[in-house]
Amino acid sequence: SFDMHSQTTTKLRITHDQSFEISKGLSFNNRINAETLPTCMYGHAFRRILHNIVAMRHKNPTTPILESTFDIKSSYRRIHQHGTPAIQSCISTADLGHECAIALASLRATFGGTQNPALWSLIPEPLTDLANALVRCPDWNPNQVHSRLSDLIQQAQRENPSIPFAPAEELIASPPQDGFAMFDVFLDDLITVILDLSANHVTRETQAPLLVIDITSRPVAHETM
């Protein structure tokens, strides 16, 4: 793994290497027909987010812009409860000298599997579209309909108001700007960019993605005797 300075760091997790070949051409990744996989949009998220931030600043030169991220990687474990992703997330080993190889079943859909980014994008991308639609719905009142976890959202952290805003350069592209938040997704991170117009405005725009995640998720069942 890498930190913000592109330096390698150590984490308590195994490397999801599904490109390892027991024998020539037999790795899990080499068995995937990439042409049959759905198209992933998340790879261009950073570019879209930057374009929207610059467009927001150009139209609102003196309004603070807030950003938040919802990390929903735990859903990888939920996907894994289905048999097909469980098989696709196996990690193979070489022959250990006992005339056998071992396939280790991962406890979540792996990041190193060719098929899993496309599999995962089928879930957060519709969530992102729904969040963008919900925040623009005039009939939605976040004070009446909100996530069960809405009280866990932290207060916005703002910079010193004396710090001047840098002016935005002109863009070749013209991202639509209607004053509402822009939600985007990078793999398992649902990213929000908000104009700090008012406390109610910020509350509405931070509640939308959390509500969408909540209503589209099935609660984990309690263990019963």
N, CA and C atoms as a LAMMPS dump frame, in Angstrom:
ITEM: TIMESTEP
0
ITEM: NUMBER OF ATOMS
675
ITEM: BOX BOUNDS ff ff ff
-5.0000000000000000e+02 5.0000000000000000e+02
-5.0000000000000000e+02 5.0000000000000000e+02
-5.0000000000000000e+02 5.0000000000000000e+02
ITEM: ATOMS id mol type element x y z
1 1 1 N 0.854 -1.182 0
2 1 2 C 0 0 0
3 1 3 C 0.894 1.238 0
4 2 1 N 0.313 2.399 -0.384
5 2 2 C 1.079 3.634 -0.474
6 2 3 C 0.401 4.717 0.353
7 3 1 N 1.221 5.623 0.934
8 3 2 C 0.672 6.746 1.679
9 3 3 C 0.546 7.949 0.754
10 4 1 N 0.193 9.112 1.328
11 4 2 C -0.057 10.3 0.513
12 4 3 C 1.199 10.823 -0.176
13 5 1 N 2.371 10.353 0.272
14 5 2 C 3.63 10.766 -0.335
15 5 3 C 4.194 9.697 -1.273
16 6 1 N 3.344 8.721 -1.646
17 6 2 C 3.714 7.636 -2.556
18 6 3 C 4.798 6.74 -1.976
19 7 1 N 4.871 6.691 -0.645
20 7 2 C 5.806 5.791 0.013
21 7 3 C 5.067 4.514 0.425
22 8 1 N 5.756 3.383 0.3
23 8 2 C 5.107 2.122 0.659
24 8 3 C 4.883 2.047 2.162
25 9 1 N 3.76 1.492 2.553
26 9 2 C 3.434 1.304 3.961
27 9 3 C 3.006 -0.139 4.177
28 10 1 N 3.041 -0.558 5.415
29 10 2 C 2.674 -1.933 5.766
30 10 3 C 1.278 -1.956 6.361
31 11 1 N 0.456 -2.907 5.908
32 11 2 C -0.879 -3.092 6.457
33 11 3 C -1.063 -4.56 6.816
34 12 1 N -1.983 -4.813 7.73
35 12 2 C -2.242 -6.176 8.175
36 12 3 C -3.228 -6.85 7.224
37 13 1 N -2.81 -7.043 5.986
38 13 2 C -3.638 -7.725 5.004
39 13 3 C -2.723 -8.379 3.979
40 14 1 N -3.21 -9.454 3.383
41 14 2 C -2.409 -10.132 2.378
42 14 3 C -2.54 -9.403 1.048
43 15 1 N -1.567 -9.63 0.18
44 15 2 C -1.626 -9.066 -1.157
45 15 3 C -2.551 -9.915 -2.02
46 16 1 N -3.495 -9.257 -2.661
47 16 2 C -4.472 -9.978 -3.462
48 16 3 C -3.913 -10.245 -4.861
49 17 1 N -2.943 -11.119 -4.947
50 17 2 C -2.311 -11.404 -6.229
51 17 3 C -3.017 -12.569 -6.899
52 18 1 N -3.917 -12.243 -7.825
53 18 2 C -4.603 -13.295 -8.564
54 18 3 C -4.026 -13.464 -9.97
55 19 1 N -2.823 -12.913 -10.169
56 19 2 C -2.13 -13.092 -11.438
57 19 3 C -1.079 -14.192 -11.353
58 20 1 N -0.921 -14.77 -10.16
59 20 2 C 0.077 -15.825 -9.985
60 20 3 C -0.344 -17.063 -10.756
61 21 1 N 0.585 -17.628 -11.502
62 21 2 C 0.282 -18.777 -12.335
63 21 3 C 0.836 -20.056 -11.719
64 22 1 N -0.057 -21.006 -11.459
65 22 2 C 0.4 -22.319 -10.995
66 22 3 C 1.217 -22.978 -12.102
67 23 1 N 0.724 -22.919 -13.295
68 23 2 C 1.472 -23.308 -14.481
69 23 3 C 1.104 -22.314 -15.564
70 24 1 N 1.743 -22.353 -16.666
71 24 2 C 1.599 -21.324 -17.689
72 24 3 C 0.136 -21.112 -18.093
73 25 1 N -0.322 -19.845 -17.949
74 25 2 C -1.653 -19.473 -18.407
75 25 3 C -2.798 -19.899 -17.521
76 26 1 N -2.523 -20.323 -16.274
77 26 2 C -3.599 -20.848 -15.436
78 26 3 C -3.931 -19.945 -14.242
79 27 1 N -3.48 -18.698 -14.226
80 27 2 C -3.852 -17.821 -13.117
81 27 3 C -5.338 -17.492 -13.198
82 28 1 N -5.919 -17.092 -12.072
83 28 2 C -7.336 -16.722 -12.057
84 28 3 C -7.593 -15.549 -12.998
85 29 1 N -6.708 -14.561 -12.987
86 29 2 C -6.928 -13.387 -13.829
87 29 3 C -6.842 -13.713 -15.314
88 30 1 N -5.979 -14.653 -15.673
89 30 2 C -5.847 -15.014 -17.079
90 30 3 C -7.049 -15.794 -17.594
91 31 1 N -7.899 -16.261 -16.699
92 31 2 C -9.089 -17 -17.118
93 31 3 C -10.29 -16.078 -17.339
94 32 1 N -10.119 -14.79 -17.071
95 32 2 C -11.212 -13.832 -17.206
96 32 3 C -11.206 -13.226 -18.605
97 33 1 N -12.351 -13.247 -19.251
98 33 2 C -12.512 -12.573 -20.539
99 33 3 C -12.897 -11.122 -20.256
100 34 1 N -11.904 -10.24 -20.298
101 34 2 C -12.132 -8.844 -19.915
102 34 3 C -13.146 -8.153 -20.819
103 35 1 N -13.301 -8.624 -22.051
104 35 2 C -14.246 -7.989 -22.972
105 35 3 C -15.694 -8.176 -22.538
106 36 1 N -15.956 -9.162 -21.683
107 36 2 C -17.327 -9.417 -21.223
108 36 3 C -17.663 -8.646 -19.947
109 37 1 N -16.693 -7.934 -19.374
110 37 2 C -16.92 -7.234 -18.113
111 37 3 C -17.605 -5.892 -18.354
112 38 1 N -18.446 -5.44 -17.416
113 38 2 C -19.071 -4.117 -17.554
114 38 3 C -18.013 -3.021 -17.551
115 39 1 N -18.35 -1.895 -18.184
116 39 2 C -17.436 -0.756 -18.218
117 39 3 C -17.41 -0.06 -16.865
118 40 1 N -16.224 0.202 -16.341
119 40 2 C -16.066 0.913 -15.064
120 40 3 C -15.888 2.405 -15.339
121 41 1 N -16.641 3.226 -14.637
122 41 2 C -16.521 4.672 -14.784
123 41 3 C -15.617 5.292 -13.728
124 42 1 N -15.36 4.574 -12.628
125 42 2 C -14.679 5.183 -11.494
126 42 3 C -13.255 5.629 -11.819
127 43 1 N -12.629 5.032 -12.837
128 43 2 C -11.246 5.374 -13.139
129 43 3 C -11.047 6.826 -13.51
130 44 1 N -12.108 7.521 -13.949
131 44 2 C -12.012 8.925 -14.336
132 44 3 C -12.59 9.848 -13.264
133 45 1 N -12.837 9.324 -12.074
134 45 2 C -13.5 10.116 -11.035
135 45 3 C -12.674 11.337 -10.643
136 46 1 N -11.372 11.164 -10.471
137 46 2 C -10.53 12.272 -9.996
138 46 3 C -10.594 13.444 -10.979
139 47 1 N -10.555 13.131 -12.259
140 47 2 C -10.623 14.186 -13.272
141 47 3 C -11.974 14.89 -13.228
142 48 1 N -13.057 14.117 -13.098
143 48 2 C -14.392 14.73 -13.043
144 48 3 C -14.538 15.615 -11.809
145 49 1 N -14.044 15.142 -10.674
146 49 2 C -14.157 15.906 -9.431
147 49 3 C -13.407 17.229 -9.542
148 50 1 N -12.189 17.193 -10.076
149 50 2 C -11.406 18.422 -10.22
150 50 3 C -12.087 19.412 -11.165
151 51 1 N -12.646 18.901 -12.261
152 51 2 C -13.351 19.785 -13.192
153 51 3 C -14.552 20.441 -12.514
154 52 1 N -15.287 19.677 -11.707
155 52 2 C -16.453 20.237 -11.03
156 52 3 C -16.057 21.247 -9.961
157 53 1 N -14.96 20.988 -9.244
158 53 2 C -14.509 21.943 -8.229
159 53 3 C -14.119 23.266 -8.889
160 54 1 N -13.385 23.2 -9.991
161 54 2 C -12.983 24.428 -10.68
162 54 3 C -14.217 25.16 -11.218
163 55 1 N -15.184 24.402 -11.757
164 55 2 C -16.409 25.031 -12.263
165 55 3 C -17.201 25.673 -11.131
166 56 1 N -17.266 24.999 -9.976
167 56 2 C -17.935 25.582 -8.802
168 56 3 C -17.267 26.882 -8.375
169 57 1 N -15.938 26.862 -8.321
170 57 2 C -15.221 28.057 -7.892
171 57 3 C -15.382 29.19 -8.893
172 58 1 N -15.411 28.854 -10.186
173 58 2 C -15.556 29.89 -11.202
174 58 3 C -16.904 30.598 -11.072
175 59 1 N -17.955 29.82 -10.8
176 59 2 C -19.295 30.398 -10.684
177 59 3 C -19.535 31.006 -9.307
178 60 1 N -18.831 30.521 -8.289
179 60 2 C -19.015 31.001 -6.901
180 60 3 C -17.64 31.364 -6.343
181 61 1 N -17.088 32.505 -6.755
182 61 2 C -15.689 32.833 -6.423
183 61 3 C -15.41 33.066 -4.952
184 62 1 N -16.437 33.335 -4.132
185 62 2 C -16.185 33.632 -2.719
186 62 3 C -16.917 32.674 -1.776
187 63 1 N -17.424 31.557 -2.306
188 63 2 C -18.149 30.581 -1.483
189 63 3 C -17.239 29.416 -1.135
190 64 1 N -17.12 29.072 0.153
191 64 2 C -16.309 27.895 0.515
192 64 3 C -16.855 26.629 -0.138
193 65 1 N -15.967 25.7 -0.444
194 65 2 C -16.334 24.416 -1.017
195 65 3 C -15.898 23.321 -0.055
196 66 1 N -16.842 22.447 0.312
197 66 2 C -16.57 21.368 1.25
198 66 3 C -16.492 20.046 0.501
199 67 1 N -15.749 19.11 1.074
200 67 2 C -15.614 17.78 0.468
201 67 3 C -15.715 16.726 1.551
202 68 1 N -16.387 15.621 1.248
203 68 2 C -16.484 14.512 2.194
204 68 3 C -16.423 13.205 1.419
205 69 1 N -16.107 12.137 2.134
206 69 2 C -15.977 10.82 1.515
207 69 3 C -16.668 9.78 2.383
208 70 1 N -17.454 8.926 1.764
209 70 2 C -18.056 7.778 2.434
210 70 3 C -17.341 6.526 1.938
211 71 1 N -16.651 5.853 2.828
212 71 2 C -15.924 4.641 2.475
213 71 3 C -16.848 3.45 2.688
214 72 1 N -17.211 2.778 1.608
215 72 2 C -18.187 1.685 1.698
216 72 3 C -17.557 0.357 1.28
217 73 1 N -16.27 0.191 1.58
218 73 2 C -15.572 -1.026 1.159
219 73 3 C -16.085 -2.274 1.877
220 74 1 N -16.759 -2.113 3.02
221 74 2 C -17.26 -3.294 3.726
222 74 3 C -18.268 -4.061 2.883
223 75 1 N -18.863 -3.395 1.9
224 75 2 C -19.799 -4.102 1.036
225 75 3 C -19.116 -5.174 0.21
226 76 1 N -17.814 -5.085 0.077
227 76 2 C -17.097 -6.161 -0.602
228 76 3 C -17.365 -7.485 0.101
229 77 1 N -17.504 -7.444 1.413
230 77 2 C -17.781 -8.678 2.16
231 77 3 C -19.188 -9.18 1.848
232 78 1 N -20.122 -8.255 1.612
233 78 2 C -21.496 -8.659 1.313
234 78 3 C -21.562 -9.324 -0.057
235 79 1 N -20.809 -8.775 -1.035
236 79 2 C -20.768 -9.385 -2.361
237 79 3 C -20.249 -10.805 -2.268
238 80 1 N -19.287 -10.99 -1.388
239 80 2 C -18.611 -12.272 -1.286
240 80 3 C -19.536 -13.368 -0.772
241 81 1 N -20.667 -13.002 -0.193
242 81 2 C -21.595 -14.017 0.301
243 81 3 C -22.273 -14.767 -0.841
244 82 1 N -22.164 -14.258 -2.054
245 82 2 C -22.687 -14.967 -3.214
246 82 3 C -21.612 -15.928 -3.717
247 83 1 N -22.014 -17.095 -4.153
248 83 2 C -21.053 -18.142 -4.497
249 83 3 C -20.099 -17.773 -5.615
250 84 1 N -20.61 -17.125 -6.674
251 84 2 C -19.76 -16.832 -7.829
252 84 3 C -18.609 -15.889 -7.485
253 85 1 N -18.861 -14.731 -6.835
254 85 2 C -17.73 -13.885 -6.454
255 85 3 C -16.774 -14.579 -5.488
256 86 1 N -17.294 -15.47 -4.643
257 86 2 C -16.42 -16.184 -3.709
258 86 3 C -15.405 -17.028 -4.468
259 87 1 N -15.868 -17.719 -5.515
260 87 2 C -14.959 -18.531 -6.324
261 87 3 C -13.979 -17.64 -7.078
262 88 1 N -14.465 -16.512 -7.59
263 88 2 C -13.608 -15.617 -8.363
264 88 3 C -12.584 -14.903 -7.495
265 89 1 N -12.752 -14.932 -6.195
266 89 2 C -11.827 -14.253 -5.294
267 89 3 C -10.841 -15.206 -4.64
268 90 1 N -10.694 -16.39 -5.198
269 90 2 C -9.694 -17.319 -4.679
270 90 3 C -8.291 -16.879 -5.098
271 91 1 N -7.346 -17.146 -4.239
272 91 2 C -5.944 -16.845 -4.513
273 91 3 C -5.194 -18.162 -4.59
274 92 1 N -4.579 -18.444 -5.727
275 92 2 C -3.935 -19.733 -5.94
276 92 3 C -2.474 -19.688 -5.514
277 93 1 N -1.972 -20.826 -5.109
278 93 2 C -0.567 -20.964 -4.734
279 93 3 C 0.1 -21.974 -5.659
280 94 1 N 1.41 -21.963 -5.646
281 94 2 C 2.152 -22.928 -6.44
282 94 3 C 2.155 -24.278 -5.744
283 95 1 N 2.618 -25.29 -6.447
284 95 2 C 2.766 -26.622 -5.873
285 95 3 C 3.717 -26.549 -4.678
286 96 1 N 3.26 -26.994 -3.535
287 96 2 C 4.057 -26.901 -2.309
288 96 3 C 4.93 -28.133 -2.082
289 97 1 N 5.107 -28.95 -3.097
290 97 2 C 5.955 -30.115 -2.961
291 97 3 C 5.199 -31.365 -2.587
292 98 1 N 3.882 -31.273 -2.503
293 98 2 C 3.066 -32.435 -2.145
294 98 3 C 2.161 -32.826 -3.303
295 99 1 N 2.598 -32.473 -4.519
296 99 2 C 1.845 -32.77 -5.731
297 99 3 C 0.44 -32.173 -5.7
298 100 1 N 0.367 -31.006 -5.118
299 100 2 C -0.926 -30.313 -5.071
300 100 3 C -0.687 -28.817 -4.978
301 101 1 N -1.666 -28.066 -5.417
302 101 2 C -1.665 -26.627 -5.228
303 101 3 C -2.855 -26.28 -4.349
304 102 1 N -2.84 -25.094 -3.789
305 102 2 C -3.885 -24.685 -2.858
306 102 3 C -4.572 -23.436 -3.377
307 103 1 N -5.892 -23.404 -3.295
308 103 2 C -6.666 -22.204 -3.601
309 103 3 C -7.228 -21.665 -2.292
310 104 1 N -6.821 -20.455 -1.945
311 104 2 C -7.269 -19.825 -0.706
312 104 3 C -8.459 -18.927 -1.001
313 105 1 N -9.568 -19.157 -0.311
314 105 2 C -10.768 -18.335 -0.494
315 105 3 C -10.64 -17.062 0.327
316 106 1 N -10.655 -15.912 -0.333
317 106 2 C -10.571 -14.638 0.366
318 106 3 C -11.88 -14.358 1.103
319 107 1 N -11.805 -13.583 2.161
320 107 2 C -12.999 -13.238 2.935
321 107 3 C -13.72 -12.014 2.37
322 108 1 N -13.223 -11.478 1.287
323 108 2 C -13.9 -10.395 0.598
324 108 3 C -13.508 -10.447 -0.873
325 109 1 N -14.294 -9.803 -1.714
326 109 2 C -13.93 -9.713 -3.124
327 109 3 C -12.598 -8.977 -3.21
328 110 1 N -11.636 -9.562 -3.864
329 110 2 C -10.271 -9.024 -3.849
330 110 3 C -10.127 -7.825 -4.774
331 111 1 N -9.155 -6.954 -4.438
332 111 2 C -8.828 -5.826 -5.3
333 111 3 C -7.9 -6.256 -6.43
334 112 1 N -7.271 -7.408 -6.299
335 112 2 C -6.33 -7.872 -7.309
336 112 3 C -6.936 -8.776 -8.343
337 113 1 N -8.252 -8.972 -8.279
338 113 2 C -8.923 -9.816 -9.258
339 113 3 C -9.413 -8.992 -10.434
340 114 1 N -9.12 -9.435 -11.657
341 114 2 C -9.486 -8.676 -12.852
342 114 3 C -10.983 -8.377 -12.908
343 115 1 N -11.814 -9.328 -12.483
344 115 2 C -13.261 -9.172 -12.623
345 115 3 C -13.887 -8.324 -11.523
346 116 1 N -13.217 -8.141 -10.389
347 116 2 C -13.885 -7.534 -9.238
348 116 3 C -14.122 -6.031 -9.329
349 117 1 N -13.221 -5.206 -9.887
350 117 2 C -13.57 -3.791 -10.036
351 117 3 C -14.85 -3.578 -10.838
352 118 1 N -15.005 -4.351 -11.934
353 118 2 C -16.231 -4.226 -12.728
354 118 3 C -17.433 -4.725 -11.946
355 119 1 N -17.254 -5.827 -11.212
356 119 2 C -18.337 -6.357 -10.381
357 119 3 C -18.751 -5.338 -9.334
358 120 1 N -17.775 -4.706 -8.711
359 120 2 C -18.066 -3.731 -7.665
360 120 3 C -18.717 -2.476 -8.215
361 121 1 N -18.323 -2.058 -9.43
362 121 2 C -18.862 -0.818 -9.986
363 121 3 C -20.356 -0.901 -10.241
364 122 1 N -20.892 -2.12 -10.348
365 122 2 C -22.326 -2.275 -10.554
366 122 3 C -23.131 -1.812 -9.347
367 123 1 N -22.478 -1.695 -8.179
368 123 2 C -23.185 -1.287 -6.964
369 123 3 C -23.008 0.203 -6.665
370 124 1 N -21.787 0.731 -6.509
371 124 2 C -21.674 2.131 -6.089
372 124 3 C -22.026 3.145 -7.17
373 125 1 N -21.879 2.784 -8.445
374 125 2 C -22.22 3.755 -9.481
375 125 3 C -23.715 4.071 -9.512
376 126 1 N -24.619 3.068 -9.44
377 126 2 C -26.046 3.413 -9.302
378 126 3 C -26.348 4.17 -8.008
379 127 1 N -25.642 3.85 -6.912
380 127 2 C -25.835 4.595 -5.665
381 127 3 C -25.485 6.069 -5.86
382 128 1 N -24.412 6.311 -6.585
383 128 2 C -23.991 7.686 -6.845
384 128 3 C -25.027 8.419 -7.687
385 129 1 N -25.541 7.759 -8.715
386 129 2 C -26.58 8.375 -9.543
387 129 3 C -27.825 8.686 -8.707
388 130 1 N -28.184 7.753 -7.809
389 130 2 C -29.363 7.959 -6.966
390 130 3 C -29.152 9.115 -6.001
391 131 1 N -27.947 9.242 -5.441
392 131 2 C -27.651 10.355 -4.529
393 131 3 C -27.741 11.689 -5.264
394 132 1 N -27.23 11.74 -6.495
395 132 2 C -27.316 12.978 -7.279
396 132 3 C -28.767 13.332 -7.588
397 133 1 N -29.622 12.317 -7.809
398 133 2 C -31.036 12.581 -8.08
399 133 3 C -31.772 12.985 -6.807
400 134 1 N -31.465 12.304 -5.688
401 134 2 C -32.169 12.571 -4.435
402 134 3 C -31.941 13.993 -3.946
403 135 1 N -30.698 14.458 -4.006
404 135 2 C -30.401 15.788 -3.466
405 135 3 C -31.095 16.885 -4.27
406 136 1 N -31.517 16.567 -5.486
407 136 2 C -32.203 17.54 -6.331
408 136 3 C -33.721 17.358 -6.317
409 137 1 N -34.2 16.423 -5.5
410 137 2 C -35.634 16.158 -5.417
411 137 3 C -36.288 17.154 -4.454
412 138 1 N -37.199 18.002 -4.914
413 138 2 C -37.811 19.014 -4.039
414 138 3 C -38.721 18.417 -2.975
415 139 1 N -39.178 17.175 -3.168
416 139 2 C -40.084 16.555 -2.205
417 139 3 C -39.357 15.905 -1.037
418 140 1 N -38.03 15.794 -1.116
419 140 2 C -37.29 15.146 -0.035
420 140 3 C -36.955 16.144 1.063
421 141 1 N -37.364 15.803 2.278
422 141 2 C -37.05 16.616 3.455
423 141 3 C -36.113 15.801 4.345
424 142 1 N -34.813 16.136 4.398
425 142 2 C -33.868 15.344 5.181
426 142 3 C -34.132 15.368 6.673
427 143 1 N -34.91 16.34 7.143
428 143 2 C -35.259 16.37 8.562
429 143 3 C -36.303 15.319 8.907
430 144 1 N -37.066 14.875 7.913
431 144 2 C -38.093 13.872 8.131
432 144 3 C -37.662 12.483 7.682
433 145 1 N -36.935 12.412 6.583
434 145 2 C -36.48 11.128 6.04
435 145 3 C -34.963 11.169 5.949
436 146 1 N -34.314 10.39 6.796
437 146 2 C -32.854 10.39 6.809
438 146 3 C -32.352 9.02 7.248
439 147 1 N -31.076 8.813 7.117
440 147 2 C -30.467 7.538 7.481
441 147 3 C -30.538 7.317 8.989
442 148 1 N -30.571 6.048 9.371
443 148 2 C -30.517 5.706 10.798
444 148 3 C -29.188 6.092 11.417
445 149 1 N -28.18 6.326 10.583
446 149 2 C -26.835 6.657 11.073
447 149 3 C -26.497 8.126 10.861
448 150 1 N -27.512 8.947 10.615
449 150 2 C -27.258 10.343 10.27
450 150 3 C -26.555 11.112 11.383
451 151 1 N -26.755 10.681 12.633
452 151 2 C -26.132 11.398 13.74
453 151 3 C -24.631 11.15 13.826
454 152 1 N -24.114 10.212 13.023
455 152 2 C -22.682 9.924 13.04
456 152 3 C -21.886 10.836 12.112
457 153 1 N -22.567 11.615 11.299
458 153 2 C -21.868 12.522 10.391
459 153 3 C -21.194 13.623 11.192
460 154 1 N -19.921 13.82 10.956
461 154 2 C -19.16 14.821 11.692
462 154 3 C -19.478 16.232 11.193
463 155 1 N -19.242 17.195 12.068
464 155 2 C -19.413 18.588 11.685
465 155 3 C -18.352 18.976 10.66
466 156 1 N -18.747 19.855 9.744
467 156 2 C -17.806 20.287 8.705
468 156 3 C -16.633 21.035 9.318
469 157 1 N -15.439 20.776 8.828
470 157 2 C -14.226 21.47 9.274
471 157 3 C -13.87 22.509 8.221
472 158 1 N -13.89 23.772 8.604
473 158 2 C -13.664 24.86 7.663
474 158 3 C -12.316 25.536 7.907
475 159 1 N -11.742 26.05 6.823
476 159 2 C -10.484 26.782 6.928
477 159 3 C -10.729 28.163 7.534
478 160 1 N -9.652 28.812 7.925
479 160 2 C -9.735 30.167 8.461
480 160 3 C -10.343 31.083 7.396
481 161 1 N -11.421 31.809 7.722
482 161 2 C -12.085 32.656 6.707
483 161 3 C -11.204 33.774 6.168
484 162 1 N -10.084 34.053 6.831
485 162 2 C -9.194 35.107 6.346
486 162 3 C -8.346 34.644 5.16
487 163 1 N -8.309 33.346 4.923
488 163 2 C -7.525 32.816 3.795
489 163 3 C -8.26 33.132 2.499
490 164 1 N -7.631 33.834 1.572
491 164 2 C -8.335 34.203 0.322
492 164 3 C -8.51 32.996 -0.594
493 165 1 N -9.553 33.05 -1.413
494 165 2 C -9.795 31.982 -2.379
495 165 3 C -8.972 32.234 -3.644
496 166 1 N -8.396 31.177 -4.163
497 166 2 C -7.682 31.29 -5.428
498 166 3 C -8.703 31.373 -6.564
499 167 1 N -8.46 32.227 -7.54
500 167 2 C -9.421 32.328 -8.658
501 167 3 C -9.348 31.09 -9.532
502 168 1 N -10.485 30.733 -10.126
503 168 2 C -10.56 29.562 -11
504 168 3 C -10.223 29.956 -12.43
505 169 1 N -9.488 29.09 -13.108
506 169 2 C -9.182 29.305 -14.512
507 169 3 C -10.375 28.861 -15.366
508 170 1 N -10.387 29.341 -16.594
509 170 2 C -11.427 28.934 -17.529
510 170 3 C -11.238 27.466 -17.897
511 171 1 N -12.354 26.769 -18.101
512 171 2 C -12.322 25.372 -18.487
513 171 3 C -12.751 25.21 -19.942
514 172 1 N -12.142 24.236 -20.62
515 172 2 C -12.611 23.897 -21.966
516 172 3 C -13.967 23.202 -21.866
517 173 1 N -14.082 22.294 -20.884
518 173 2 C -15.356 21.628 -20.619
519 173 3 C -16.249 22.546 -19.795
520 174 1 N -17.536 22.243 -19.769
521 174 2 C -18.496 23.051 -19.015
522 174 3 C -19.368 22.142 -18.155
523 175 1 N -18.86 21.68 -16.999
524 175 2 C -19.69 20.847 -16.118
525 175 3 C -20.92 21.621 -15.665
526 176 1 N -22.102 21.007 -15.678
527 176 2 C -23.324 21.723 -15.268
528 176 3 C -23.241 22.13 -13.805
529 177 1 N -23.667 23.365 -13.526
530 177 2 C -23.643 23.89 -12.168
531 177 3 C -25.02 24.409 -11.807
532 178 1 N -25.666 23.752 -10.827
533 178 2 C -26.997 24.181 -10.411
534 178 3 C -27.061 24.511 -8.922
535 179 1 N -25.902 24.581 -8.277
536 179 2 C -25.855 24.922 -6.856
537 179 3 C -25.931 23.731 -5.936
538 180 1 N -26.271 22.55 -6.464
539 180 2 C -26.344 21.354 -5.645
540 180 3 C -24.983 20.65 -5.594
541 181 1 N -24.892 19.685 -4.696
542 181 2 C -23.664 18.92 -4.553
543 181 3 C -23.417 18.074 -5.788
544 182 1 N -22.158 17.701 -5.97
545 182 2 C -21.775 16.772 -7.01
546 182 3 C -21.226 15.528 -6.326
547 183 1 N -21.872 14.388 -6.57
548 183 2 C -21.421 13.125 -6.007
549 183 3 C -20.725 12.31 -7.089
550 184 1 N -19.612 11.722 -6.733
551 184 2 C -18.894 10.855 -7.655
552 184 3 C -18.381 9.659 -6.861
553 185 1 N -17.809 8.691 -7.539
554 185 2 C -17.375 7.481 -6.85
555 185 3 C -16.058 7.007 -7.431
556 186 1 N -15.16 6.588 -6.541
557 186 2 C -13.914 5.942 -6.942
558 186 3 C -13.858 4.59 -6.244
559 187 1 N -14.228 3.555 -6.971
560 187 2 C -14.224 2.185 -6.489
561 187 3 C -15.124 2.001 -5.275
562 188 1 N -14.589 2.233 -4.052
563 188 2 C -15.404 2.043 -2.854
564 188 3 C -15.531 3.329 -2.046
565 189 1 N -15.19 4.465 -2.637
566 189 2 C -15.293 5.759 -1.966
567 189 3 C -16.306 6.633 -2.693
568 190 1 N -17.411 6.967 -2.009
569 190 2 C -18.411 7.869 -2.556
570 190 3 C -18.032 9.28 -2.116
571 191 1 N -17.7 10.137 -3.071
572 191 2 C -17.094 11.44 -2.794
573 191 3 C -18.107 12.546 -3.053
574 192 1 N -18.172 13.497 -2.121
575 192 2 C -19.131 14.599 -2.195
576 192 3 C -18.392 15.929 -2.256
577 193 1 N -18.818 16.81 -3.158
578 193 2 C -18.299 18.178 -3.237
579 193 3 C -19.483 19.117 -3.093
580 194 1 N -19.427 20.008 -2.078
581 194 2 C -20.589 20.802 -1.675
582 194 3 C -20.223 22.284 -1.617
583 195 1 N -21.114 23.119 -2.099
584 195 2 C -21 24.555 -1.882
585 195 3 C -21.508 24.882 -0.474
586 196 1 N -20.731 25.606 0.287
587 196 2 C -21.096 25.945 1.669
588 196 3 C -22.014 27.169 1.676
589 197 1 N -23.236 26.963 1.182
590 197 2 C -24.179 28.069 1.039
591 197 3 C -24.895 28.382 2.349
592 198 1 N -25.234 27.351 3.12
593 198 2 C -25.914 27.527 4.401
594 198 3 C -25.826 26.227 5.173
595 199 1 N -26.152 26.278 6.473
596 199 2 C -26.108 25.068 7.298
597 199 3 C -27.124 24.04 6.793
598 200 1 N -28.328 24.491 6.431
599 200 2 C -29.346 23.565 5.93
600 200 3 C -28.928 22.934 4.605
601 201 1 N -28.296 23.734 3.761
602 201 2 C -27.838 23.235 2.468
603 201 3 C -26.792 22.138 2.661
604 202 1 N -25.83 22.372 3.553
605 202 2 C -24.768 21.393 3.808
606 202 3 C -25.351 20.126 4.423
607 203 1 N -26.303 20.291 5.359
608 203 2 C -26.935 19.122 5.979
609 203 3 C -27.636 18.266 4.936
610 204 1 N -28.386 18.88 4.063
611 204 2 C -29.107 18.15 3.028
612 204 3 C -28.136 17.363 2.138
613 205 1 N -27.051 17.998 1.756
614 205 2 C -26.157 17.387 0.789
615 205 3 C -25.256 16.322 1.417
616 206 1 N -25.027 16.404 2.704
617 206 2 C -24.254 15.336 3.356
618 206 3 C -25.14 14.161 3.74
619 207 1 N -26.451 14.411 3.902
620 207 2 C -27.365 13.335 4.275
621 207 3 C -27.735 12.45 3.086
622 208 1 N -27.735 13.01 1.883
623 208 2 C -28.219 12.273 0.708
624 208 3 C -27.467 10.973 0.455
625 209 1 N -26.127 10.978 0.363
626 209 2 C -25.456 9.706 0.072
627 209 3 C -25.607 8.676 1.178
628 210 1 N -25.648 9.129 2.432
629 210 2 C -25.796 8.183 3.536
630 210 3 C -27.171 7.534 3.512
631 211 1 N -28.202 8.304 3.187
632 211 2 C -29.551 7.736 3.083
633 211 3 C -29.626 6.729 1.941
634 212 1 N -29.012 7.05 0.826
635 212 2 C -29.021 6.143 -0.322
636 212 3 C -28.34 4.821 0.029
637 213 1 N -27.205 4.886 0.702
638 213 2 C -26.506 3.667 1.123
639 213 3 C -27.383 2.862 2.075
640 214 1 N -28.062 3.557 2.967
641 214 2 C -28.882 2.894 3.984
642 214 3 C -30.068 2.165 3.356
643 215 1 N -30.793 2.827 2.467
644 215 2 C -32.023 2.243 1.937
645 215 3 C -31.757 1.147 0.905
646 216 1 N -30.565 1.1 0.37
647 216 2 C -30.25 0.059 -0.614
648 216 3 C -29.475 -1.098 -0.008
649 217 1 N -29.26 -1.074 1.289
650 217 2 C -28.508 -2.132 1.965
651 217 3 C -29.447 -2.967 2.828
652 218 1 N -29.157 -4.238 2.893
653 218 2 C -29.945 -5.119 3.756
654 218 3 C -29.208 -5.275 5.077
655 219 1 N -29.844 -4.987 6.21
656 219 2 C -29.16 -5.102 7.499
657 219 3 C -28.652 -6.52 7.735
658 220 1 N -27.526 -6.62 8.396
659 220 2 C -26.982 -7.912 8.755
660 220 3 C -27.906 -8.55 9.781
661 221 1 N -28.284 -9.814 9.564
662 221 2 C -29.21 -10.491 10.462
663 221 3 C -28.547 -10.773 11.799
664 222 1 N -29.324 -10.66 12.874
665 222 2 C -28.823 -10.982 14.199
666 222 3 C -28.791 -12.51 14.382
667 223 1 N -27.799 -12.94 15.103
668 223 2 C -27.678 -14.375 15.34
669 223 3 C -28.792 -14.825 16.277
670 224 1 N -29.447 -15.91 15.925
671 224 2 C -30.532 -16.447 16.749
672 224 3 C -30.206 -17.881 17.15
673 225 1 N -30.762 -18.309 18.243
674 225 2 C -30.537 -19.663 18.745
675 225 3 C -31.562 -20.601 18.096
